[in-house]
């Protein structure tokens, strides 16, 4: 979607005349120089070009392969900017294909409901498919066939689904991290009832806007928009909505390779086979492609865009607010099963797609103390369960502090951590004097590159264990709540932490640690 494009009345009329002439002049086929039939397919998009953000690989492959697999006997006449800049332009594309006015195209799943074709809404189940690995599994697995089957009888032949961009919250003034940030704001959605329901559930007002949303952001009448990183860079935007929630993916934009049923039925069996093969190869291309965002992130960073991570509590709060939207999507038994299928894919590919954000583009948060500002970005420290055993002899030989002995375990998962300790045999204090099955410390892992900040969260620990908080308590059992910073390196299943300037760490943390799960 090129949000910088504008259409004049004359421009629209010229486009209509050209389309009409093409339709009037086109026969079902013309004789090529070898004596075979050459068939022209009029494919339509509202986005101005086939690959509008530089990463819509499946769409380019579909157009190219129609020619290749047919030996040039299928040709494409591409109609761009269909529907002008209308908010429902993409739904108009769906209607044009279903009616036979246009031969085909690749509208995304979001556009079908407002075109009167329901059944694909579950793809946009909010905060469910949040990584490219999950999206690839969706478009290439059995769920894709179930989704395409829902187009039977609609006038649209679904040929395949291809990977599209992951959409995040972009905002002016400050990032949208937790439910409190969403209350009362106006937020751009794109022609999707699911998006509208989700924004309302978060306490905001949805604004169904197309290319004009950027002007409203500049004017201050709009607070944010769902968008993707590659498109934002491609359109040349900078700080208009320059606060991105890096670890929240709202939904994917999944493309539907489609042909009009009328046009498809008019093709020969051989031509239909070519179309199916071109679509199959396009799906394969989209799944095999890499959708790296790092270069775009660095470019946007250099233009003043900031990337912030929501905390685990904020993400949990967003999920709680969005639960009614999922329940609405599962209201019918068939929809409920399809949603469960999609949730299974999400559970097999958990977590939002991670971004490598330069430290200069991360807003600092309070609490760094002598460490300085703590980044808000989730650390790249790999998820896993890490363990090390320290005997009393190990501690004595290293000159470590009393009580350091124990079988220590750190679990890192989705930007959080927990530490546990079990006693080792022998006399002397172990586990810092706290022998319990409950976690000794919980919190968040933040940082960039090979530096990680462990940021304890005493309130979270209190909720988990019932310990008393350090504030206003004579003998607190939670905390202290002081963050600490370490370097880290992973080799195979071995994790080693190291001191950083101004931080002298416990012998417990220095390691090495072994990844056990």
C-alpha positions in Angstrom: 0.0 0.0 0.0 1.5 3.3 -1.1 0.1 5.8 1.2 1.6 8.7 -0.6 -0.5 8.2 -3.7 -3.4 10.5 -4.6 -6.0 10.2 -7.4 -7.7 13.1 -9.2 -11.1 12.8 -10.8 -9.5 12.9 -14.3 -7.1 10.2 -13.3 -9.9 7.9 -12.1 -11.8 8.4 -15.4 -8.7 7.6 -17.5 -8.2 4.4 -15.5 -11.9 3.4 -16.0 -11.7 4.1 -19.8 -8.5 2.0 -20.1 -10.1 -0.9 -18.2 -13.2 -0.7 -20.4 -11.1 -0.7 -23.6 -9.1 -3.7 -22.4 -12.3 -5.5 -21.5 -13.9 -4.6 -24.9 -11.0 -5.6 -27.0 -10.1 -8.9 -25.2 -11.2 -12.1 -26.7 -11.0 -15.4 -24.9 -7.7 -16.0 -26.7 -5.6 -14.8 -29.6 -3.4 -16.9 -31.9 0.3 -16.7 -31.1 3.1 -17.0 -33.7 3.4 -20.7 -33.1 -0.2 -21.4 -33.8 -1.2 -21.8 -30.2 -3.7 -19.9 -28.1 -2.5 -17.0 -26.0 -4.9 -16.0 -23.2 -4.7 -12.7 -21.4 -5.7 -12.7 -17.7 -6.7 -9.3 -16.2 -5.3 -9.3 -12.7 -6.1 -6.4 -10.4 -4.6 -4.8 -7.3 -5.4 -1.6 -5.4 -1.8 -1.1 -4.2 -0.2 0.3 -7.4 2.2 -2.5 -8.1 2.6 -6.2 -7.6 5.2 -6.1 -4.8 4.5 -2.8 -3.1 6.7 -3.2 0.0 9.6 -5.2 -1.5 8.8 -8.4 0.4 5.6 -9.7 -1.2 7.5 -12.4 -2.9 4.6 -14.8 -3.5 2.7 -12.2 -5.6 5.6 -11.5 -7.9 6.2 -15.3 -8.3 2.5 -15.8 -9.2 2.6 -13.2 -12.0 6.0 -14.4 -13.3 5.0 -18.1 -13.2 1.8 -17.7 -15.1 3.9 -16.9 -18.1 6.7 -19.4 -17.3 4.7 -22.5 -16.7 2.5 -21.9 -19.7 5.4 -21.2 -22.0 4.1 -17.7 -22.6 0.6 -18.8 -23.5 -0.9 -17.1 -20.4 -0.2 -13.4 -20.2 -1.1 -10.9 -17.5 -2.7 -7.5 -18.0 -2.2 -5.8 -14.6 -4.8 -3.2 -13.5 -3.3 -1.2 -10.6 -4.9 1.4 -8.3 -8.3 -0.3 -8.5 -10.8 1.6 -6.3 -8.7 4.7 -6.1 -7.9 5.7 -2.5 -11.3 4.6 -1.1 -11.1 2.9 2.3 -12.8 -0.1 0.9 -10.7 -0.3 -2.3 -9.5 -3.8 -1.5 -13.0 -5.1 -0.9 -13.9 -3.6 -4.3 -11.2 -5.8 -5.7 -12.8 -8.9 -4.2 -16.2 -7.9 -5.5 -14.8 -7.3 -9.0 -13.2 -10.8 -9.0 -16.3 -12.5 -7.7 -18.6 -10.8 -10.3 -16.3 -11.6 -13.2 -15.6 -7.9 -13.9 -11.9 -8.7 -13.3 -10.2 -12.1 -13.9 -8.3 -12.3 -10.7 -5.9 -10.8 -8.2 -4.6 -11.3 -4.7 -6.7 -9.4 -2.1 -5.8 -10.2 1.5 -8.1 -12.1 3.8 -9.1 -8.9 5.6 -11.0 -7.6 2.6 -13.4 -10.5 2.0 -15.9 -9.9 4.9 -16.8 -6.4 3.8 -17.2 -7.7 0.2 -19.9 -10.0 1.5 -17.7 -13.2 1.6 -17.3 -14.5 5.1 -15.2 -17.3 6.5 -11.7 -16.0 6.4 -11.9 -13.7 9.4 -10.1 -16.2 11.7 -6.8 -15.5 9.9 -6.7 -12.1 11.7 -7.4 -13.5 15.2 -5.6 -10.7 17.1 -2.2 -11.5 18.6 -2.4 -15.1 17.4 -0.2 -15.5 14.3 2.7 -13.3 15.3 5.8 -14.6 13.5 6.8 -15.4 9.9 7.4 -19.0 11.0 3.7 -19.3 12.1 2.5 -17.6 9.0 4.5 -19.9 6.7 3.0 -22.9 8.5 -0.5 -21.4 8.0 -0.2 -20.8 4.2 1.5 -24.1 3.5 -0.4 -26.5 5.7 -3.8 -28.1 5.9 -5.4 -25.0 7.4 -4.8 -23.2 4.1 -6.9 -25.8 2.2 -9.7 -25.4 4.8 -9.7 -21.6 4.3 -9.7 -21.7 0.5 -12.5 -24.2 0.7 -14.7 -21.6 2.3 -14.6 -19.6 -1.0 -16.6 -22.4 -2.8 -19.8 -20.9 -4.2 -18.7 -17.3 -3.8 -17.7 -16.6 -7.4 -14.0 -16.7 -6.3 -11.7 -19.6 -6.9 -9.1 -19.7 -4.2 -5.8 -20.9 -5.6 -3.5 -20.4 -2.6 -2.4 -18.3 0.3 0.9 -16.5 0.4 2.9 -14.9 3.2 2.4 -11.2 3.7 3.7 -8.6 6.3 3.2 -8.8 10.0 1.3 -5.7 11.2 2.2 -3.9 14.4 0.9 -0.9 16.3 2.5 2.4 15.1 1.8 5.5 17.1 2.4 9.2 17.3 3.6 10.8 20.6 4.3 7.6 22.5 4.1 3.8 22.0 1.0 1.8 22.6 2.2 -0.8 25.0 -0.5 -1.9 27.4 -4.3 -1.5 27.6 -4.0 1.8 29.4 -2.3 3.3 26.4 -5.2 2.3 24.1 -8.0 3.9 26.2 -9.8 6.6 24.3 -7.5 6.9 21.3 -8.5 6.9 17.7 -6.6 4.1 15.8 -6.5 3.4 12.0 -7.8 0.0 10.9 -7.9 -1.2 7.3 -11.2 -2.4 6.0 -11.6 -5.3 8.4 -14.4 -6.1 10.9 -12.0 -8.1 13.0 -9.5 -5.2 13.3 -12.4 -2.9 14.3 -13.6 -5.3 17.0 -10.1 -5.7 18.3 -9.5 -2.0 18.6 -12.8 -1.4 20.3 -12.0 -4.3 22.7 -8.8 -2.5 23.7 -10.8 0.7 24.5 -10.0 2.7 21.4 -12.1 3.9 18.5 -11.4 2.3 15.1 -11.0 4.6 12.1 -11.4 2.9 8.7 -9.0 4.9 6.7 -7.0 4.3 3.6 -4.1 6.4 2.3 -5.3 9.6 4.1 -4.4 8.2 7.6 -1.0 9.8 7.4 -2.5 13.2 7.0 -4.7 12.7 10.1 -1.6 11.6 12.1 0.1 14.8 11.1 -2.9 16.8 12.0 -3.2 15.1 15.5 -6.7 13.7 14.8 -5.4 10.1 14.8 -3.1 8.5 17.4 -2.0 5.4 15.7 -2.3 2.8 12.9 -1.8 -0.9 12.2 1.1 -1.0 9.7 4.2 -3.1 8.8 7.8 -2.1 9.1 8.8 -2.7 5.4 5.8 -0.7 4.1 6.5 2.1 6.5 10.0 2.4 5.2 9.0 2.0 1.6 6.5 4.8 1.8 9.2 7.1 3.2 7.5 7.8 6.5 9.5 8.8 9.5 8.3 10.2 12.8 4.6 10.7 11.8 3.8 7.4 13.6 7.3 7.0 14.9 6.7 4.9 18.0 6.5 1.2 17.2 5.6 -1.6 19.7 8.3 -4.0 18.7 7.1 -7.1 20.4 3.4 -6.9 19.6 2.1 -8.2 16.3 -1.6 -7.5 15.9 -2.3 -9.8 12.9 -0.7 -11.0 9.6 -1.7 -9.7 6.2 -2.2 -12.9 4.3 -2.8 -12.7 0.5 -5.3 -14.9 -1.4 -4.3 -15.8 -4.9 -7.7 -15.8 -6.6 -9.4 -16.1 -10.0 -13.0 -15.3 -10.9 -15.0 -18.5 -11.1 -16.5 -17.3 -14.4 -13.0 -16.8 -15.9 -11.6 -20.0 -14.5 -14.4 -22.1 -15.9 -13.8 -20.5 -19.3 -10.2 -21.7 -19.4 -9.3 -25.0 -20.9 -8.2 -27.9 -18.6 -4.6 -27.3 -19.6 -4.9 -23.5 -18.8 -6.4 -24.3 -15.4 -3.6 -26.7 -14.7 -1.1 -23.9 -15.5 -2.9 -21.5 -13.2 -2.8 -24.0 -10.4 0.8 -24.7 -10.9 1.7 -21.0 -11.0 -0.1 -20.6 -7.7 1.5 -23.6 -6.1 5.0 -22.3 -7.0 4.0 -18.8 -5.7 3.1 -20.3 -2.3 6.4 -22.2 -2.2 8.3 -19.1 -3.0 6.6 -17.1 -0.3 7.3 -19.8 2.3 11.0 -20.2 1.2 11.7 -16.4 1.3 13.4 -14.6 4.1 11.5 -11.7 5.7 14.3 -10.0 7.5 13.4 -6.6 9.0 16.8 -5.6 10.4 17.8 -3.3 7.5 14.5 -1.6 7.5 14.6 -1.1 11.3 18.1 0.4 11.1 16.9 2.8 8.3 13.9 3.9 10.3 16.0 4.2 13.4 18.3 6.6 11.6 15.2 8.7 10.8 14.1 9.0 14.4 11.7 6.1 14.8 11.7 4.5 18.2 11.0 0.8 19.0 9.7 -0.1 22.5 8.7 -3.5 23.9 5.6 -4.1 26.0 6.3 -5.8 29.3 4.9 -9.3 29.9 2.2 -7.9 32.1 1.2 -5.4 29.4 1.0 -8.2 26.8 -1.0 -10.3 29.2 -3.4 -7.4 29.6 -3.8 -7.0 25.9 -4.6 -10.7 25.5 -7.2 -10.4 28.3 -8.9 -7.5 26.6 -8.9 -9.3 23.2 -10.4 -12.5 24.5 -14.0 -11.5 23.6 -12.9 -11.0 20.0 -11.6 -14.6 19.9 -14.8 -15.8 21.4 -16.8 -14.0 18.7 -14.7 -15.6 16.0 -15.4 -19.0 17.5 -19.2 -18.5 17.8 -19.9 -21.1 15.1 -18.6 -24.7 15.6 -16.9 -24.8 12.2 -15.2 -21.5 13.0 -14.2 -22.6 16.4 -12.4 -25.6 15.0 -10.6 -23.5 12.4 -9.6 -21.1 15.1 -8.2 -23.9 17.2 -6.3 -25.1 14.2 -4.7 -21.7 13.8 -4.0 -21.4 17.6 -2.2 -24.7 17.4 0.0 -23.3 14.7 0.6 -20.2 16.9 1.5 -22.4 19.9 4.0 -24.4 17.8 5.6 -21.1 16.7 5.3 -18.9 19.9 6.2 -15.3 20.4 6.2 -12.2 18.3 8.8 -11.9 15.5 11.9 -10.5 17.1 13.5 -7.3 15.8 17.1 -6.4 16.2 16.8 -2.8 17.3 19.9 -0.5 17.8 20.2 0.7 21.4 19.9 4.3 20.2 16.4 3.6 19.0 15.1 2.1 22.3 13.4 4.5 24.8 15.0 4.2 28.2 13.0 3.2 31.2 13.4 4.2 34.8 15.1 1.8 37.3 18.6 1.6 35.8 20.3 3.2 38.8 24.1 3.0 38.4 23.6 0.9 35.3 22.1 3.9 33.4 19.0 3.6 31.3 17.7 0.1 30.8 16.6 -0.7 27.3 13.0 -1.7 26.7 13.9 -4.2 24.0 13.6 -7.8 24.9 17.0 -9.4 25.1 18.2 -11.8 22.3 19.3 -14.3 25.0 17.8 -17.5 23.7 14.8 -19.0 25.4 15.5 -22.1 27.4 16.0 -23.8 30.7 19.7 -23.4 31.9 21.2 -25.1 34.9 24.5 -25.2 36.8 25.6 -27.0 40.0 27.9 -25.5 42.6 29.2 -27.6 45.4 30.5 -26.2 48.6 34.0 -27.1 47.4 33.5 -25.2 44.2 32.4 -22.1 46.2 35.4 -22.4 48.6 37.9 -22.8 45.8 36.6 -19.8 44.0 36.4 -17.7 47.1 32.7 -17.3 46.6 30.2 -15.9 49.1 28.6 -18.2 51.7 25.3 -19.8 50.5 26.2 -19.8 46.9 26.2 -23.6 46.7 23.2 -25.2 45.0 21.7 -26.6 41.9 20.7 -23.4 40.2 18.2 -23.1 37.3 17.3 -20.1 35.2 14.3 -20.3 32.8 14.2 -17.7 30.0 10.9 -17.5 28.1 9.4 -14.7 26.0 11.3 -11.8 27.6 11.0 -13.1 31.2 13.0 -15.1 33.5 12.7 -17.2 36.7 15.4 -18.6 39.0 15.2 -21.6 41.2 17.6 -23.5 43.4 17.8 -27.0 44.9 20.2 -27.9 47.7 23.4 -29.9 47.1 24.5 -32.6 49.6 26.8 -31.6 52.4 27.0 -29.2 55.3 26.8 -25.4 55.0 24.2 -22.9 53.8 22.8 -23.4 50.3 20.6 -21.5 47.8 21.3 -18.2 49.6 19.5 -19.6 52.6 16.2 -20.0 50.7 15.4 -23.7 50.1 12.0 -23.8 48.4 10.3 -25.2 45.4 9.0 -21.7 44.5 11.0 -19.2 42.3 13.6 -17.1 44.1 13.5 -14.4 41.6 11.4 -13.4 38.6 11.5 -10.5 36.2 12.2 -9.4 32.6 15.3 -9.8 30.4 16.1 -6.6 28.4 19.1 -5.5 26.3 20.7 -5.5 22.9 23.4 -7.6 21.3 25.3 -9.7 23.8 24.4 -7.6 26.8 21.4 -8.6 29.0 19.8 -6.8 31.8 18.0 -9.0 34.4 15.3 -6.7 35.8 13.7 -8.3 38.9 9.9 -7.8 39.4 9.1 -8.1 43.2 5.4 -7.5 42.6 5.3 -10.5 40.1 7.2 -12.6 42.6 4.8 -11.7 45.3 1.8 -12.8 43.2 3.5 -16.1 42.5 4.8 -16.9 46.0 3.0 -14.7 48.5 6.3 -13.1 49.6 6.1 -9.6 51.2 7.1 -6.6 49.2 10.1 -4.5 50.2 8.1 -1.2 50.2 6.6 -0.4 53.6 7.6 -3.8 55.1 9.9 -4.3 58.1 11.1 -7.7 57.0 10.4 -8.0 53.3 10.8 -11.5 51.7 10.6 -10.3 48.1 13.4 -8.6 46.4 15.6 -6.6 46.5 14.3 -5.2 43.2 17.7 -4.2 41.8 18.5 -4.9 38.1 21.9 -6.2 37.0 23.7 -6.3 33.7 25.9 -9.1 32.2 27.5 -10.1 29.0 26.4 -13.4 27.6 27.7 -16.0 25.0 26.2 -19.3 23.8 28.1 -22.1 22.3 26.1 -25.2 21.6 24.2 -26.0 24.8 26.6 -24.0 27.0 25.7 -20.5 28.2 28.4 -18.3 29.9 27.8 -14.9 31.5 30.5 -12.3 32.1 31.0 -9.2 34.1 30.4 -5.8 32.5 31.9 -2.4 33.6 30.6 -1.5 37.0 29.1 -4.9 37.7 30.8 -7.6 39.8 28.6 -10.6 39.7 28.0 -13.5 42.0 29.9 -16.7 41.4 26.4 -18.3 40.9 25.8 -16.3 37.7 29.2 -16.5 36.0 28.6 -20.1 35.0 29.0 -22.0 32.8 25.4 -23.0 32.5 24.1 -26.0 30.5 20.9 -25.8 28.5 18.7 -28.7 29.5 15.4 -27.8 27.8 
